[in-house]
Amino acid sequence: MSVRLRPNGAGTDRAVLAVTALAVAVTAAGVLWLALAAAAGGRPDYRTITVDNRAGLPLQVDALAADGGRLGLGVAGPQEVTTFHELPDLGRSWRFRFSYGGQELAGETVSGGDLASRGWAVQIPGGVTVELERRGYR
């Protein structure tokens, strides 16, 4: 007499095993991608820019990145130093544009290294006052 045992159904299901292996692989790839993004500088550096406006009127200050992106810093008060906080670092080249009433009065291009050596400070060119007066503003 021989005894035969029937399987109880508790064996390994190949489909479940394949889905589990795929989920682990996708999770590992996602974690690796996040780690590489963080190591490659996925988060920008932030700067504080100080603008010295010696003109008698408030001026709009914008920064233009080399790739064409525009960052509106805000309004620099008349005859005062205005500080703009938590600005993303635009990199190697910063182009500052100074305007009043929607009209550009002057601009200045500064390398990131030069701007850092100045302590992240920008002085609005003296010619802006002359240009404002020429346009009839006092």
Residue pairs with C-beta under 8 A, 6 or more apart in sequence:
44 88
44 89
45 88
45 89
46 86
46 87
46 88
46 89
47 87
47 88
47 89
47 120
48 83
48 84
48 85
48 86
48 87
48 120
49 63
49 73
49 83
49 84
49 87
49 120
49 121
49 122
50 81
50 82
50 83
50 84
50 119
50 120
50 121
50 122
51 61
51 73
51 76
51 81
51 82
51 83
51 84
51 121
51 122
51 123
51 124
52 81
52 121
52 122
52 123
52 124
53 59
53 76
53 77
53 78
53 79
53 80
53 81
53 82
53 124
54 79
54 123
54 124
54 126
54 129
55 78
55 79
55 124
55 128
55 129
55 132
56 78
56 79
56 129
56 132
56 138
57 78
57 100
57 132
57 137
58 75
58 76
58 77
58 78
58 100
59 75
59 76
59 98
59 99
59 100
59 105
59 124
59 128
60 72
60 74
60 75
60 76
60 98
60 99
60 100
61 72
61 73
61 74
61 75
61 76
61 82
61 84
61 96
61 97
61 98
61 122
61 124
62 70
62 71
62 72
62 73
62 96
62 97
62 99
63 70
63 71
63 73
63 87
63 90
63 94
63 95
63 96
63 97
64 70
64 71
64 94
64 95
64 96
64 97
65 71
65 90
65 91
65 93
65 94
65 95
66 90
66 91
66 92
66 93
66 95
69 90
71 87
71 88
71 90
73 84
73 87
74 82
74 84
75 82
76 82
76 98
76 124
89 112
90 112
91 112
92 111
92 112
92 113
93 109
93 110
93 111
93 112
94 109
94 110
94 111
94 112
94 115
95 107
95 108
95 109
95 110
96 107
96 108
96 109
96 110
96 122
97 104
97 106
97 107
98 104
98 105
98 106
98 107
98 124
98 125
98 128
99 105
100 132
100 137
103 135
105 128
105 131
105 132
106 124
106 125
106 127
106 128
106 131
108 122
108 125
110 118
110 122
115 122
132 138
